[in-house]
Amino acid sequence: MKGMREVFAQALSRYGVTHTRLPVEDLSFCSWMEDSTLKLYENVVQDALEARGIFQKHGLRFTDGFVGMKTMGSDLTLPRLQKSIECAFNISPLRCKSAKTSSLTQESNAPTTSQENLFTVELMVHPGYPSSTDGGGCGHGPDDFSKSMDRKHEMDVLMDRSLCKFFRNSGIILGSFCDLIQQPSLQECAEKVHSSCLKCDPLSDPTVINGPDKYN
């Protein structure tokens, strides 16, 4: 929102918050969405683009890419998620099989999150167990979001072993915003990829990352 961007950026800067979300996502392939939802997301992207310069002026950092709006809830499937991530990293399905860390070293157009210009993408997801009617929610009892079975659906998709293999074969390393703040070097990231356990357990080792080559 106009006006709010400047206030928001000032507040983050004042209280030492260094990173924020910039939801600029490619919405060119999302035929499963209703027109009204797509229009809403297009407006979100436009607002984010307009806020970008303000965030930069206040020294705020954000990831180079973003994925998550068109794959929320029941819209999340493995093929859609993998295609969205490939688009964000500009990785073709053929290149995924041979990529190591190349997807992490593309030139960044946003403020860099590492001294070696690692290319970063935020993946927005909302996994979890649905709340019961008696508990949960955000202070005033469970709302529709906290009770939604879509959260369990997202968790099931994200725990699929083929998604872990996809990340690994694409040379993509999973991390948190804490990792961005620590600014890992490219060498540290490469070592993390190559030292990851071949047996994927999405809960105990989120860094292990080959999935379906074709999309439905």
GUSEFI-504411 format. One record per residue (C-alpha): residue number from 1; residue in one letter; x, y, z. Coordinates in Angstrom, 1 decimal, decimal comma. Example, Ala and Ser with C-alpha at 12.3 -4.5 7.8 and 13.67 -1.06 7.14 Angstrom:
% residues 2
   n res      x      y      z
   1   A   12,3   -4,5    7,8
   2   S   13,7   -1,1    7,1
This chain:
% residues 216
   n res      x      y      z
   1   M    0,0    0,0    0,0
   2   K    1,2    3,5   -0,8
   3   G    2,4    5,3    2,3
   4   M    2,6    2,1    4,3
   5   R    5,8    1,0    2,4
   6   E    7,8    3,8    3,7
   7   V    6,5    3,5    7,3
   8   F    7,1   -0,3    7,2
   9   A   10,6    0,1    5,9
  10   Q   11,4    2,8    8,5
  11   A   10,1    0,6   11,3
  12   L   12,2   -2,4   10,2
  13   S   15,3   -0,3    9,9
  14   R   14,7    1,3   13,3
  15   Y   14,4   -2,0   15,1
  16   G   17,3   -3,7   13,4
  17   V   15,4   -6,0   11,1
  18   T   17,6   -6,6    8,1
  19   H   15,5   -8,9    5,8
  20   T   11,9   -8,8    4,6
  21   R    9,7  -10,5    2,0
  22   L    9,4   -9,2   -1,5
  23   P    6,7  -11,4   -3,2
  24   V    7,6  -10,9   -6,9
  25   E    6,6  -14,2   -8,5
  26   D    6,2  -15,3  -12,1
  27   L    2,4  -15,8  -12,6
  28   S    2,6  -16,7  -16,3
  29   F    1,6  -20,3  -15,8
  30   C   -1,3  -20,9  -13,3
  31   S   -4,3  -22,0  -15,4
  32   W   -5,8  -23,6  -12,2
  33   M   -6,4  -20,3  -10,6
  34   E   -9,7  -18,3  -10,8
  35   D   -9,4  -15,0  -12,6
  36   S  -10,2  -13,0   -9,4
  37   T   -7,4  -14,8   -7,5
  38   L   -4,9  -14,2  -10,2
  39   K   -5,8  -10,6  -10,4
  40   L   -5,2  -10,3   -6,6
  41   Y   -1,8  -11,9   -6,9
  42   E   -0,8   -9,7   -9,8
  43   N   -1,6   -6,6   -7,7
  44   V    0,6   -8,1   -4,9
  45   V    3,5   -8,4   -7,3
  46   Q    3,0   -4,9   -8,6
  47   D    2,9   -3,5   -5,0
  48   A    6,1   -5,5   -4,3
  49   L    7,9   -4,1   -7,3
  50   E    6,9   -0,5   -6,3
  51   A    8,2   -1,2   -2,7
  52   R   11,5   -2,6   -3,9
  53   G   13,3    0,8   -4,2
  54   I   12,0    1,9   -0,8
  55   F   13,3   -1,2    0,9
  56   Q   16,7   -0,8   -0,8
  57   K   16,9    2,8    0,3
  58   H   16,5    1,7    3,9
  59   G   19,2   -1,0    3,5
  60   L   16,7   -3,9    3,7
  61   R   17,6   -7,2    2,1
  62   F   15,3   -9,7    0,4
  63   T   15,7  -12,8   -1,7
  64   D   16,3  -12,6   -5,4
  65   G   13,2  -14,6   -6,2
  66   F    9,9  -15,7   -4,6
  67   V    7,7  -18,8   -4,9
  68   G    4,5  -19,6   -3,1
  69   M    1,4  -17,6   -4,1
  70   K    0,3  -19,8   -6,9
  71   T    1,0  -23,0   -4,9
  72   M   -0,9  -22,4   -1,7
  73   G   -3,1  -25,0   -0,1
  74   S   -4,8  -27,4   -2,4
  75   D   -3,1  -25,7   -5,4
  76   L    0,2  -27,2   -4,2
  77   T    1,3  -30,2   -6,1
  78   L    4,8  -31,6   -6,7
  79   P    4,8  -30,9  -10,5
  80   R    3,6  -27,3   -9,9
  81   L    6,0  -26,6   -7,1
  82   Q    9,0  -28,0   -9,0
  83   K    8,1  -26,0  -12,1
  84   S    7,7  -22,9  -10,1
  85   I   11,1  -23,4   -8,4
  86   E   12,7  -24,1  -11,8
  87   C   11,2  -20,9  -13,1
  88   A   12,5  -18,9  -10,2
  89   F   16,0  -20,2  -10,5
  90   N   15,8  -20,3  -14,3
  91   I   16,6  -24,0  -14,4
  92   S   15,3  -26,1  -17,3
  93   P   14,2  -29,7  -16,6
  94   L   17,1  -31,0  -18,7
  95   R   19,6  -28,9  -16,8
  96   C   18,4  -30,2  -13,4
  97   K   20,1  -33,6  -13,9
  98   S   23,5  -32,1  -14,2
  99   A   23,3  -28,9  -12,1
 100   K   25,4  -28,8   -9,0
 101   T   25,7  -25,3   -7,5
 102   S   25,3  -23,3  -10,6
 103   S   21,8  -22,3   -9,7
 104   L   23,1  -20,6   -6,6
 105   T   25,6  -18,4   -8,4
 106   Q   23,5  -16,6  -10,9
 107   E   24,0  -12,8  -10,9
 108   S   21,6  -11,2   -8,4
 109   N   19,5   -8,1   -9,2
 110   A   18,5   -7,6   -5,6
 111   P   20,7   -6,7   -2,6
 112   T   22,9   -9,7   -2,2
 113   T   22,5  -12,0    0,7
 114   S   26,1  -13,3    0,4
 115   Q   29,4  -11,8   -0,5
 116   E   29,6  -14,2   -3,4
 117   N   26,2  -13,3   -4,8
 118   L   24,4  -16,6   -4,1
 119   F   21,1  -16,6   -5,8
 120   T   18,3  -17,0   -3,3
 121   V   14,6  -17,8   -3,6
 122   E   12,0  -17,6   -0,8
 123   L    9,5  -20,5   -0,7
 124   M    6,3  -19,5    1,1
 125   V    4,4  -22,4    2,6
 126   H    2,0  -23,0    5,4
 127   P    2,4  -26,7    6,5
 128   G    0,9  -27,9    9,7
 129   Y   -1,8  -29,9   11,4
 130   P   -5,4  -28,4   11,4
 131   S   -6,5  -27,1   14,7
 132   S   -9,4  -28,6   16,5
 133   T  -12,5  -26,6   17,4
 134   D  -11,3  -26,1   20,9
 135   G   -7,8  -24,8   20,5
 136   G   -5,3  -23,2   18,2
 137   G   -5,5  -20,1   16,1
 138   C   -3,9  -16,7   16,7
 139   G   -5,1  -15,5   20,1
 140   H   -8,9  -15,7   19,6
 141   G   -9,4  -19,4   18,9
 142   P   -9,1  -21,3   15,7
 143   D  -10,0  -19,5   12,5
 144   D  -10,7  -21,0    9,1
 145   F   -7,0  -21,0    8,2
 146   S   -5,9  -22,8   11,3
 147   K   -8,6  -25,4   10,8
 148   S   -8,0  -25,9    7,1
 149   M   -7,0  -29,4    5,9
 150   D   -4,9  -27,6    3,2
 151   R   -2,1  -27,2    5,8
 152   K   -1,9  -30,9    6,2
 153   H   -1,9  -31,3    2,4
 154   E    1,0  -28,9    2,1
 155   M    2,9  -30,8    4,8
 156   D    2,4  -34,1    2,9
 157   V    3,6  -32,6   -0,4
 158   L    6,7  -31,0    1,2
 159   M    7,7  -34,2    3,0
 160   D    7,6  -36,2   -0,3
 161   R   11,0  -37,8   -0,9
 162   S   11,0  -36,9   -4,6
 163   L   11,0  -33,2   -3,7
 164   C   14,2  -33,7   -1,7
 165   K   15,8  -35,5   -4,6
 166   F   14,7  -32,6   -6,9
 167   F   16,4  -30,1   -4,7
 168   R   19,6  -32,1   -4,5
 169   N   19,9  -32,7   -8,2
 170   S   19,2  -29,0   -8,9
 171   G   22,0  -27,9   -6,5
 172   I   19,5  -26,0   -4,4
 173   I   20,2  -25,8   -0,7
 174   L   17,4  -25,3    1,8
 175   G   17,9  -22,8    4,5
 176   S   16,3  -20,1    6,7
 177   F   16,6  -16,3    6,8
 178   C   19,1  -16,9    9,7
 179   D   21,3  -18,5    7,1
 180   L   21,0  -15,4    4,9
 181   I   22,0  -13,2    7,8
 182   Q   25,1  -15,3    8,4
 183   Q   26,0  -14,9    4,8
 184   P   27,5  -18,3    4,0
 185   S   30,2  -18,5    1,3
 186   L   29,7  -20,4   -1,9
 187   Q   32,3  -22,9   -0,7
 188   E   30,3  -23,6    2,5
 189   C   27,1  -24,1    0,4
 190   A   28,9  -26,5   -1,9
 191   E   30,2  -28,5    1,0
 192   K   26,7  -28,6    2,4
 193   V   25,3  -30,0   -0,8
 194   H   28,0  -32,7   -1,2
 195   S   28,0  -33,7    2,5
 196   S   24,2  -34,1    2,6
 197   C   23,0  -37,6    3,5
 198   L   21,9  -39,6    0,4
 199   K   19,0  -41,0    2,4
 200   C   16,4  -38,2    2,5
 201   D   14,5  -37,4    5,7
 202   P   12,7  -34,1    5,1
 203   L   12,2  -33,6    8,9
 204   S   15,7  -34,3   10,2
 205   D   17,7  -33,1    7,1
 206   P   16,0  -30,4    5,2
 207   T   19,1  -29,7    3,1
 208   V   18,8  -33,0    1,1
 209   I   17,3  -32,0   -2,1
 210   N   15,3  -35,1   -8,4
 211   G   11,8  -35,2   -9,0
 212   P    9,5  -36,0  -12,0
 213   D   11,0  -34,8  -15,2
 214   K    7,6  -34,1  -16,8
 215   Y    4,7  -32,0  -15,6
 216   N    1,0  -32,8  -15,7
